[in-house]
Amino acid sequence: MKKLIFNLFALLLISLSVIAQEKESRPFQVSFLYPLGINGTNTQVASDGSFNVLWGVNGGVNYFELGGIANVNNGNVTGGQIAGITNVTKGESNGIIVSGITNFNSSSAKGLQLAGINNYTNNEVNGAQISGISNISGGDMNGAQIGLINTVRGKMTGGQVGLINYTDSLSGTQVGLINVVKDGAKGTPIGLINVVKNGYYAVEVGVSETIWGNVNFKMGTQQFYTIFKGGYTQYNDKDVTTFGAGFGTSFQLAKRVNLALDLSANQIVYDGKLADTGLNLLNKADLNIQVKLAKNIGIYVGPSLNVYTTDYKLDGNEMAGTLDIPEHTFYDETSKHGTRTAIWIGGQAGLNFTF
């Protein structure tokens, strides 16, 4: 019985000692390489100011910490933190966190995280993550991510700017080459490839005054979608193919009626000779009325502004070009260098299939 009482008393003393350590705070601490420092092996002591010559392990920082290689904290960090290689925080970080390589936070973060390679926060982030390669928020993100690869495993409210952007849901803006929204977007992804659950995906088949057959694939959202284009016509009894890309936006005018504005650039290839084509480009601004006939089928029709620029000359032709340009152009001039520019108003019509 006495032994049991002694053990319980010893356990109580140990618990009180740990609690005291967790609450302990000092004005400053200096470490050379853990555990060679003022705090020794006591990693629960927080400091107002902290300086780690190489590597330090502390209980938290209240104002500022500087480390030659790494700053490791078992509690919260508030204020500023700078490390040559890495900052590791097991509590919350609030302030400006800067490292040469990576910032790792196992809780949440408020403020700015700036790293040469990677920022990672396990929970939500309120502020900004900026890195040379990747930024990761394990929860909601309210603010901005700027890096080559940006990831939010929650709701993104604000903006992502990078080569590849991913978020579970979007209430802000993504700007990148590839944008992915897993659970749907109330915001706007802007990029070459926009993959959005329940987004806008459409295939259009139509005709115009110069290109006999057009196929357009659109992907993204109604607010902003990317267009991939292909077309076919003939000139001088030779095949002429076109391929291009662009972007557009669509506004609802009525329950089954939308107004769409599409901008695109299209390369013209004469007789399959892409390598010899040179400058042979048709730029278009299309304004279409879209009317739904059924759930996934509609028709579109509207005018277009065409700007054709080319220096491609066929043998025996005095004027450059490989398209049957309408006679009603309101501008058609050739520069002293042989580049022809023609501008006219045309039109297009076709079918729209959404899925």
Backbone torsions as a table, in degrees:
resi	resn	phi	psi	omega
1	MET	NA	-43.7	178.6
2	LYS	-62.2	-38.2	-179.5
3	LYS	-65.3	-37.8	179.6
4	LEU	-66.2	-43.6	179.0
5	ILE	-62.7	-41.7	179.1
6	PHE	-61.3	-42.7	-179.0
7	ASN	-65.6	-40.1	178.5
8	LEU	-65.3	-38.8	179.5
9	PHE	-66.6	-39.9	178.5
10	ALA	-65.1	-40.4	179.0
11	LEU	-64.1	-38.9	178.8
12	LEU	-64.5	-41.7	179.4
13	LEU	-64.2	-40.6	179.1
14	ILE	-64.0	-42.8	-179.9
15	SER	-63.1	-43.9	179.0
16	LEU	-64.5	-34.7	178.2
17	SER	-65.9	-42.1	179.3
18	VAL	-64.6	-44.3	178.9
19	ILE	-60.8	-40.5	179.8
20	ALA	-64.2	-40.9	178.6
21	GLN	-63.3	-42.3	-177.6
22	GLU	-62.6	-33.5	-177.5
23	LYS	-88.4	-9.3	-174.7
24	GLU	-69.9	139.3	178.7
25	SER	-143.5	142.5	-179.1
26	ARG	-125.0	157.8	178.6
27	PRO	-63.1	-35.9	-179.0
28	PHE	-159.3	164.6	172.3
29	GLN	-147.8	150.1	177.0
30	VAL	-130.7	130.7	177.1
31	SER	-128.1	148.1	172.3
32	PHE	-95.5	-60.2	175.6
33	LEU	-152.2	115.8	-175.1
34	TYR	-46.4	131.8	7.1
35	PRO	-97.9	21.4	-179.4
36	LEU	-80.3	90.3	-178.7
37	GLY	-171.9	-179.2	-177.3
38	ILE	-60.9	-39.8	-177.1
39	ASN	-82.8	-11.8	-178.7
40	GLY	59.1	-128.3	-179.3
41	THR	-91.4	0.9	179.8
42	ASN	-79.4	99.8	-175.5
43	THR	-96.1	14.3	179.4
44	GLN	-106.5	3.1	-177.0
45	VAL	-88.1	123.4	175.7
46	ALA	-89.7	155.7	-178.1
47	SER	-134.9	145.6	173.1
48	ASP	-67.4	-45.4	176.2
49	GLY	-127.0	142.7	-176.7
50	SER	-140.2	134.3	177.1
51	PHE	-131.0	119.2	178.8
52	ASN	-114.3	111.9	-177.3
53	VAL	-58.7	-47.5	176.1
54	LEU	-116.8	-66.0	-171.6
55	TRP	-144.0	127.9	178.6
56	GLY	-132.1	148.5	177.1
57	VAL	-124.8	120.3	-173.7
58	ASN	-134.3	173.2	-179.4
59	GLY	-87.8	-11.8	-179.8
60	GLY	156.0	169.4	179.6
61	VAL	-134.3	134.2	-178.4
62	ASN	-97.4	-25.7	-177.0
63	TYR	-133.4	-57.2	-175.0
64	PHE	-154.8	144.4	176.9
65	GLU	-141.5	138.5	178.8
66	LEU	-129.2	131.2	179.6
67	GLY	-135.4	137.7	178.9
68	GLY	-66.9	-41.4	179.3
69	ILE	-116.2	-58.3	-172.6
70	ALA	-145.6	143.9	169.6
71	ASN	-115.8	120.5	179.6
72	VAL	-120.0	125.5	-178.6
73	ASN	-128.8	133.1	179.1
74	ASN	-87.8	-5.1	179.0
75	GLY	-127.5	-152.1	-176.7
76	ASN	-82.3	152.2	174.9
77	VAL	-122.4	125.2	-179.6
78	THR	-127.8	136.5	179.0
79	GLY	106.2	-120.1	-178.9
80	GLY	-126.0	148.8	-179.5
81	GLN	-147.1	126.8	-178.9
82	ILE	-131.7	132.8	177.6
83	ALA	-138.5	147.3	178.6
84	GLY	-66.3	-34.3	-178.3
85	ILE	-121.0	-56.7	-172.2
86	THR	-147.9	147.4	168.4
87	ASN	-116.7	127.2	179.0
88	VAL	-121.3	120.7	-178.9
89	THR	-126.1	124.2	179.6
90	LYS	-92.2	-10.1	174.6
91	GLY	-107.8	-151.7	178.2
92	GLU	-87.1	147.4	173.6
93	SER	-115.3	133.0	-178.0
94	ASN	-135.4	105.8	179.9
95	GLY	142.1	-146.1	-177.8
96	ILE	-109.6	115.7	-177.1
97	ILE	-114.3	119.2	-173.8
98	VAL	-128.6	134.6	175.3
99	SER	-146.7	158.0	178.4
100	GLY	-74.4	-28.5	-176.9
101	ILE	-118.3	-66.0	-171.7
102	THR	-147.2	147.9	170.4
103	ASN	-116.7	126.8	-178.2
104	PHE	-122.8	127.2	-179.3
105	ASN	-132.1	120.3	-177.3
106	SER	-87.7	-0.5	177.3
107	SER	-120.1	-126.1	-179.5
108	SER	-117.4	168.3	-175.8
109	ALA	-139.7	143.2	172.2
110	LYS	-131.0	134.4	179.5
111	GLY	114.1	-141.7	-175.3
112	LEU	-117.5	130.1	170.0
113	GLN	-113.1	121.5	-177.5
114	LEU	-127.5	121.9	-176.4
115	ALA	-142.2	151.4	178.6
116	GLY	-68.2	-33.7	-177.0
117	ILE	-121.3	-53.8	-168.7
118	ASN	-146.1	141.0	167.2
119	ASN	-119.1	129.7	178.3
120	TYR	-132.8	126.6	172.9
121	THR	-127.8	127.2	-173.1
122	ASN	-71.1	-32.2	179.7
123	ASN	-112.9	-153.2	-172.8
124	GLU	-72.3	156.8	178.7
125	VAL	-126.3	131.6	173.0
126	ASN	-121.6	102.9	-176.2
127	GLY	145.1	-129.8	-176.3
128	ALA	-140.9	143.3	171.2
129	GLN	-120.1	122.8	-179.8
130	ILE	-130.2	126.4	-179.3
131	SER	-148.4	166.3	177.9
132	GLY	-75.6	-24.6	-177.9
133	ILE	-127.0	-65.1	-170.6
134	SER	-137.4	150.1	174.2
135	ASN	-130.9	135.2	-178.6
136	ILE	-133.7	127.9	170.5
137	SER	-117.4	120.7	-178.0
138	GLY	-77.6	-9.7	177.0
139	GLY	-130.1	-152.0	178.7
140	ASP	-65.6	151.9	178.2
141	MET	-124.9	122.2	176.5
142	ASN	-119.9	99.3	-176.6
143	GLY	148.0	-128.6	-174.9
144	ALA	-141.3	143.8	170.3
145	GLN	-121.4	129.5	178.5
146	ILE	-131.7	116.2	-179.8
147	GLY	-179.1	178.3	178.4
148	LEU	-67.8	-42.0	-179.7
149	ILE	-128.1	121.8	-178.8
150	ASN	-120.8	134.1	-176.8
151	THR	-134.5	131.4	173.7
152	VAL	-128.0	116.9	179.0
153	ARG	-94.8	57.7	-180.0
154	GLY	-179.0	-147.1	-179.2
155	LYS	-93.9	127.6	177.5
156	MET	-96.4	115.6	175.6
157	THR	-119.6	106.6	-174.3
158	GLY	137.9	-127.0	-177.1
159	GLY	-147.6	145.3	171.5
160	GLN	-119.0	131.2	177.9
161	VAL	-129.0	116.9	-179.1
162	GLY	-176.2	-176.9	176.4
163	LEU	-72.1	-45.2	177.7
164	ILE	-128.9	126.8	178.8
165	ASN	-122.2	133.7	178.2
166	TYR	-133.4	139.7	170.7
167	THR	-151.9	152.1	176.9
168	ASP	-66.9	-45.3	176.0
169	SER	-143.5	154.9	-172.0
170	LEU	-128.8	126.3	171.8
171	SER	-122.8	16.3	-179.7
172	GLY	-131.9	-131.2	-176.0
173	THR	-135.7	138.5	170.0
174	GLN	-114.5	134.0	175.8
175	VAL	-128.1	114.1	-178.0
176	GLY	-174.0	177.9	176.0
177	LEU	-70.2	-45.4	178.7
178	ILE	-126.6	125.5	177.0
179	ASN	-121.5	132.0	-179.6
180	VAL	-127.3	129.1	174.6
181	VAL	-124.2	113.5	-171.0
182	LYS	-70.1	-45.3	-169.7
183	ASP	-112.5	15.1	177.7
184	GLY	110.5	155.5	-173.7
185	ALA	-128.8	127.2	165.9
186	LYS	-94.1	-15.6	178.3
187	GLY	-94.8	-155.7	-172.9
188	THR	-132.1	113.1	169.6
189	PRO	-85.9	131.0	-178.6
190	ILE	-122.4	111.4	-178.9
191	GLY	-172.2	-178.3	178.2
192	LEU	-72.8	-43.2	178.6
193	ILE	-122.6	116.7	179.9
194	ASN	-119.3	112.0	-179.0
195	VAL	-107.7	110.6	-174.3
196	VAL	-131.2	126.1	175.7
197	LYS	-64.3	132.9	-176.6
198	ASN	58.8	29.4	178.2
199	GLY	-84.7	-157.0	-177.5
200	TYR	-108.2	118.8	177.6
201	TYR	-133.2	128.3	-175.3
202	ALA	-148.7	148.3	170.1
203	VAL	-119.4	129.8	179.7
204	GLU	-119.7	138.1	176.4
205	VAL	-124.3	122.8	-175.1
206	GLY	-156.3	-175.2	-179.2
207	VAL	-132.2	158.0	173.6
208	SER	-143.7	177.4	-173.9
209	GLU	-71.0	-23.0	-179.4
210	THR	-112.3	-34.4	179.0
211	ILE	-105.9	114.6	-173.5
212	TRP	-65.8	-39.9	-178.9
213	GLY	-129.4	128.2	-179.7
214	ASN	-126.3	139.3	172.8
215	VAL	-128.2	124.7	179.5
216	ASN	-120.7	136.7	171.9
217	PHE	-116.4	125.7	-177.7
218	LYS	-117.9	139.6	179.7
219	MET	-147.5	140.9	179.4
220	GLY	141.7	-126.4	176.4
221	THR	-129.3	168.9	177.2
222	GLN	-60.8	-34.3	-178.9
223	GLN	-68.8	-36.7	179.3
224	PHE	-153.6	124.0	176.4
225	TYR	-135.1	152.7	175.9
226	THR	-94.1	146.7	-178.8
227	ILE	-121.3	130.7	171.6
228	PHE	-114.5	128.9	-166.8
229	LYS	-125.9	149.1	172.2
230	GLY	-145.2	152.3	-178.0
231	GLY	-156.8	168.3	-179.4
232	TYR	-146.3	139.4	171.2
233	THR	-156.2	-168.5	177.2
234	GLN	-137.2	154.4	175.9
235	TYR	-148.5	126.4	-176.0
236	ASN	54.7	39.1	179.5
237	ASP	63.1	20.2	176.3
238	LYS	-114.6	149.5	178.8
239	ASP	-69.1	137.1	174.1
240	VAL	-126.3	121.9	178.3
241	THR	-113.7	155.0	178.9
242	THR	-132.5	148.2	170.3
243	PHE	-146.0	147.6	-177.2
244	GLY	-170.1	-173.7	-179.4
245	ALA	-150.9	162.7	179.0
246	GLY	-173.4	-163.4	178.3
247	PHE	-149.0	163.1	-177.5
248	GLY	-158.4	175.7	177.7
249	THR	-145.3	152.5	-175.9
250	SER	-133.1	136.6	179.7
251	PHE	-120.3	137.3	178.6
252	GLN	-81.6	124.0	177.2
253	LEU	-96.9	-34.5	178.5
254	ALA	-151.5	-178.1	-174.7
255	LYS	-56.4	-40.8	-178.2
256	ARG	-117.9	14.9	-174.7
257	VAL	-127.2	127.4	176.5
258	ASN	-123.3	154.9	172.0
259	LEU	-114.1	123.5	-175.6
260	ALA	-118.9	136.6	174.1
261	LEU	-117.1	119.1	-178.3
262	ASP	-120.4	134.6	175.3
263	LEU	-119.3	134.0	-176.3
264	SER	-151.0	158.2	172.0
265	ALA	-122.9	132.6	-172.9
266	ASN	-130.2	123.9	176.1
267	GLN	-81.1	132.0	179.1
268	ILE	-100.1	126.2	-178.9
269	VAL	-117.4	117.6	-177.3
270	TYR	-95.3	125.3	174.6
271	ASP	55.4	32.2	176.8
272	GLY	72.4	11.3	-175.0
273	LYS	-99.3	72.8	-177.9
274	LEU	-66.3	-40.3	-176.7
275	ALA	-64.1	-28.4	-177.5
276	ASP	-99.0	6.6	-171.7
277	THR	-69.1	-42.3	-175.6
278	GLY	67.8	-144.3	178.6
279	LEU	-81.8	113.9	-177.9
280	ASN	-156.9	76.8	-165.2
281	LEU	-125.0	131.0	175.3
282	LEU	-111.5	114.0	177.8
283	ASN	-101.4	137.3	-172.5
284	LYS	-133.8	144.2	167.9
285	ALA	-123.9	109.4	-174.7
286	ASP	-107.2	130.7	176.4
287	LEU	-117.8	110.3	-171.6
288	ASN	-120.9	142.5	166.6
289	ILE	-92.7	124.9	179.6
290	GLN	-111.5	128.4	-179.4
291	VAL	-122.0	123.0	178.2
292	LYS	-77.7	127.2	174.9
293	LEU	-93.1	-31.0	177.3
294	ALA	-148.3	-172.6	-174.7
295	LYS	-57.3	-44.1	-174.3
296	ASN	-119.8	11.4	-177.3
297	ILE	-130.6	135.6	176.6
298	GLY	-150.4	175.4	175.6
299	ILE	-120.3	155.6	176.6
300	TYR	-138.9	150.6	178.9
301	VAL	-158.3	146.1	178.3
302	GLY	171.7	173.1	179.9
303	PRO	-84.2	165.0	177.9
304	SER	-144.7	145.2	172.2
305	LEU	-98.9	123.0	-175.9
306	ASN	-114.1	132.0	175.1
307	VAL	-125.8	109.7	-177.0
308	TYR	-106.8	122.9	-179.4
309	THR	-124.8	125.4	-175.6
310	THR	-154.3	149.7	168.9
311	ASP	-125.1	16.0	-178.3
312	TYR	-83.1	120.3	179.5
313	LYS	-118.9	130.9	174.2
314	LEU	-83.5	156.6	179.6
315	ASP	-57.9	126.5	177.6
316	GLY	88.5	-9.5	179.4
317	ASN	-89.6	131.6	177.5
318	GLU	-79.8	-29.0	-176.1
319	MET	-109.5	135.2	-178.5
320	ALA	-69.3	153.1	174.7
321	GLY	133.5	151.5	176.4
322	THR	-132.5	31.6	176.1
323	LEU	-129.7	147.4	171.9
324	ASP	-78.5	91.9	-177.4
325	ILE	-78.6	133.8	179.9
326	PRO	-60.7	154.8	179.9
327	GLU	-73.6	-17.9	-174.4
328	HIS	-89.8	29.3	175.3
329	THR	-64.0	144.1	175.4
330	PHE	-101.6	2.2	171.0
331	TYR	-155.1	129.4	177.9
332	ASP	-156.2	98.3	-176.2
333	GLU	-134.9	151.3	176.3
334	THR	-118.0	128.7	-178.5
335	SER	-74.5	169.3	179.1
336	LYS	-65.4	-17.4	176.9
337	HIS	-89.8	-0.1	176.6
338	GLY	91.7	10.0	178.9
339	THR	-91.1	124.0	-178.7
340	ARG	-99.6	135.9	176.0
341	THR	-127.1	123.0	179.5
342	ALA	-125.2	137.2	-178.9
343	ILE	-129.5	132.6	178.6
344	TRP	-154.3	162.9	174.6
345	ILE	-98.3	125.4	178.2
346	GLY	-126.2	-150.8	-179.9
347	GLY	-165.4	168.5	177.7
348	GLN	-151.6	161.1	178.7
349	ALA	-155.1	154.1	179.4
350	GLY	175.6	-166.9	-179.9
351	LEU	-107.8	145.5	179.0
352	ASN	-122.2	123.6	179.3
353	PHE	-115.8	118.7	178.9
354	THR	-105.0	152.9	179.2
355	PHE	-154.3	NA	NA
